[in-house]
Amino acid sequence: MGARTNRQWLLAKRPEGMVGEHNFECVERPAPEPAEGEVLVRNVYLSFDPTQRGWMEDRESYMPPVRIGEPMRAGSVGRVVASRHPGFAEGDWVQGTGGWQDYFVTDGGGPVPLSKVPEGVPPTYVLSVLGVTGLTAYFGFLDLGVPQPGETVLVSGAAGATGSVAGQIARIKGCRVIGIAGGAEKCAWLTGPARFDAAIDYRNEDVRQRLAETCPDRINIFFDNVGGDILEAALDHIALHARVVLCGGISAYNATTPPPGPRNLLNLIIMRARMEGFIVLDYYDRAGAAVKDLLGWIESGELIHEEDVQEGFTNIPATLTRLFTGQNRGKQLLKIDGAE
Ligand SMILES: NC(=O)c1ccc[n+]([C@@H]2O[C@H](COP(=O)([O-])OP(=O)(O)OC[C@H]3O[C@@H](n4cnc5c(N)ncnc54)[C@H](OP(=O)(O)O)[C@@H]3O)[C@@H](O)[C@H]2O)c1
């Protein structure tokens, strides 16, 4: 056990502007050994999430910041390689917060407790459509959006892991759904296999004009992953009693100074609308029911999802950057070389 080498990417420098490899340092150390009540896990797949950019900053948030010199925090799925914990056995596929490293030890606790990958479910699914992004879409859209059949739903970041699931749930619930995404290829995926009613390419089209064209009855629910100009444009088109679900604001995550908020917030008053943020961790006690619904929709073909699996330990920092340049096609993952 002591002979195992643990490669780690440590947080070396807090980010200013776009995050990249310069913020991290790669080291090799002996792998830890599990104490009584702990397991040793070999990470196989890492999850990449825009919120990791926030965890790198030294500010108050829903989780403490990653400290300088610590392995970068990340969701992961892997195999138990040694167990001194009664709930886990060697060989189990488990999901946890393993971080950017080959191995980690845990007592199974934490904000996202270590859990076994359900039988028959591909391990990557618990990081994607049945994991954080799928659950975020499910609870954010259904609990805060409160969709009614026939309503018009707008989703930004629509071709991404969270947005694509939120938009498809809108369709499943009988809504008309319009997605905003960057580039013709992502928009074609939205109106093709993902069966959105319309798509707006924010990189090449006039978003305000396209919103007027695609949402003639205005927007009842806006599920926003992006913030900034897109949020402002959408607020100009909200309907009476609209629900604006603030899921994320990725357009500002790498900004050196926070951009000013939307200039038209008062539309919320005129339209008697509601705008509300949420953090998916608050809903984990209901994850079982959500996973059941999501799996049912996957099996019936109503819900599709894509995973973008990069490879190689050295590519870890560059893979995080892909989220902020829109290179990812669906849920961003990375398979660690030498793992399985
Ligand atoms: N509230 C919660 O609990 C919770 C939980 C999970 C995720 N989230 C949020 O959900 C959002 C999506 O996360 P995800 O993990 O599903 O990632 P994702 O959507 O799969 O990937 C991020 C996407 O954001 C888009 N993007 C990046 N920079 C942008 C910019 N400046 N303007 C417009 N779009 C930009 C890119 O798509 P394009 O190519 O289309 O630009 C990129 O592919 C994020 O805001 C994240 O923080 C919130």
Ligand as a Chemical Component Dictionary entry (heavy atoms), coordinates in Angstrom:
data_LIG
# 
_chem_comp.id                   LIG 
_chem_comp.type                 NON-POLYMER 
_chem_comp.pdbx_formal_charge   0 
_chem_comp.three_letter_code    LIG 
# 
loop_
_chem_comp_atom.comp_id 
_chem_comp_atom.atom_id 
_chem_comp_atom.alt_atom_id 
_chem_comp_atom.type_symbol 
_chem_comp_atom.charge 
_chem_comp_atom.model_Cartn_x 
_chem_comp_atom.model_Cartn_y 
_chem_comp_atom.model_Cartn_z 
_chem_comp_atom.pdbx_ordinal 
LIG N1  N1  N 0  -26.914 26.464 -8.188  1  
LIG C1  C1  C 0  -26.326 25.282 -8.134  2  
LIG O1  O1  O 0  -26.423 24.524 -7.165  3  
LIG C2  C2  C 0  -25.506 24.837 -9.332  4  
LIG C3  C3  C 0  -25.010 23.517 -9.402  5  
LIG C4  C4  C 0  -24.312 23.126 -10.555 6  
LIG C5  C5  C 0  -24.083 24.064 -11.569 7  
LIG N2  N2  N 1  -24.528 25.342 -11.424 8  
LIG C6  C6  C 0  -24.293 26.344 -12.468 9  
LIG O2  O2  O 0  -24.834 25.862 -13.689 10 
LIG C7  C7  C 0  -24.137 26.450 -14.768 11 
LIG C8  C8  C 0  -23.721 25.359 -15.747 12 
LIG O3  O3  O 0  -22.803 24.485 -15.129 13 
LIG P1  P1  P 0  -22.425 23.096 -15.823 14 
LIG O4  O4  O 0  -21.607 22.350 -14.853 15 
LIG O5  O5  O -1 -23.655 22.484 -16.373 16 
LIG O6  O6  O 0  -21.468 23.547 -16.999 17 
LIG P2  P2  P 0  -21.745 23.478 -18.557 18 
LIG O7  O7  O 0  -22.979 24.259 -18.849 19 
LIG O8  O8  O 0  -21.679 22.080 -19.030 20 
LIG O9  O9  O 0  -20.475 24.225 -19.135 21 
LIG C9  C9  C 0  -20.335 25.606 -19.021 22 
LIG C10 C10 C 0  -20.898 26.311 -20.286 23 
LIG O10 O10 O 0  -21.087 27.681 -19.977 24 
LIG C11 C11 C 0  -21.056 28.410 -21.168 25 
LIG N3  N3  N 0  -20.284 29.654 -20.980 26 
LIG C12 C12 C 0  -19.002 29.759 -20.550 27 
LIG N4  N4  N 0  -18.644 31.057 -20.500 28 
LIG C13 C13 C 0  -19.720 31.771 -20.916 29 
LIG C14 C14 C 0  -19.974 33.175 -21.087 30 
LIG N5  N5  N 0  -19.036 34.094 -20.814 31 
LIG N6  N6  N 0  -21.199 33.547 -21.540 32 
LIG C15 C15 C 0  -22.136 32.624 -21.824 33 
LIG N7  N7  N 0  -21.973 31.287 -21.667 34 
LIG C16 C16 C 0  -20.767 30.878 -21.225 35 
LIG C17 C17 C 0  -20.374 27.536 -22.236 36 
LIG O11 O11 O 0  -21.358 27.163 -23.180 37 
LIG P3  P3  P 0  -21.526 27.989 -24.571 38 
LIG O12 O12 O 0  -20.592 27.329 -25.546 39 
LIG O13 O13 O 0  -22.956 27.825 -24.883 40 
LIG O14 O14 O 0  -21.104 29.400 -24.286 41 
LIG C18 C18 C 0  -19.929 26.313 -21.445 42 
LIG O15 O15 O 0  -19.992 25.141 -22.216 43 
LIG C19 C19 C 0  -22.968 27.223 -14.165 44 
LIG O16 O16 O 0  -23.314 28.590 -14.067 45 
LIG C20 C20 C 0  -22.838 26.618 -12.787 46 
LIG O17 O17 O 0  -22.237 27.481 -11.867 47 
LIG C21 C21 C 0  -25.228 25.727 -10.328 48 
# 
loop_
_chem_comp_bond.comp_id 
_chem_comp_bond.atom_id_1 
_chem_comp_bond.atom_id_2 
_chem_comp_bond.value_order 
_chem_comp_bond.pdbx_ordinal 
LIG N1  C1  SING 1  
LIG C1  O1  DOUB 2  
LIG C1  C2  SING 3  
LIG C2  C3  SING 4  
LIG C2  C21 DOUB 5  
LIG C3  C4  DOUB 6  
LIG C4  C5  SING 7  
LIG C5  N2  DOUB 8  
LIG N2  C6  SING 9  
LIG N2  C21 SING 10 
LIG C6  O2  SING 11 
LIG C6  C20 SING 12 
LIG O2  C7  SING 13 
LIG C7  C8  SING 14 
LIG C7  C19 SING 15 
LIG C8  O3  SING 16 
LIG O3  P1  SING 17 
LIG P1  O4  DOUB 18 
LIG P1  O5  SING 19 
LIG P1  O6  SING 20 
LIG O6  P2  SING 21 
LIG P2  O7  DOUB 22 
LIG P2  O8  SING 23 
LIG P2  O9  SING 24 
LIG O9  C9  SING 25 
LIG C9  C10 SING 26 
LIG C10 O10 SING 27 
LIG C10 C18 SING 28 
LIG O10 C11 SING 29 
LIG C11 N3  SING 30 
LIG C11 C17 SING 31 
LIG N3  C12 SING 32 
LIG N3  C16 SING 33 
LIG C12 N4  DOUB 34 
LIG N4  C13 SING 35 
LIG C13 C14 SING 36 
LIG C13 C16 DOUB 37 
LIG C14 N5  SING 38 
LIG C14 N6  DOUB 39 
LIG N6  C15 SING 40 
LIG C15 N7  DOUB 41 
LIG N7  C16 SING 42 
LIG C17 O11 SING 43 
LIG C17 C18 SING 44 
LIG O11 P3  SING 45 
LIG P3  O12 DOUB 46 
LIG P3  O13 SING 47 
LIG P3  O14 SING 48 
LIG C18 O15 SING 49 
LIG C19 O16 SING 50 
LIG C19 C20 SING 51 
LIG C20 O17 SING 52 
# 
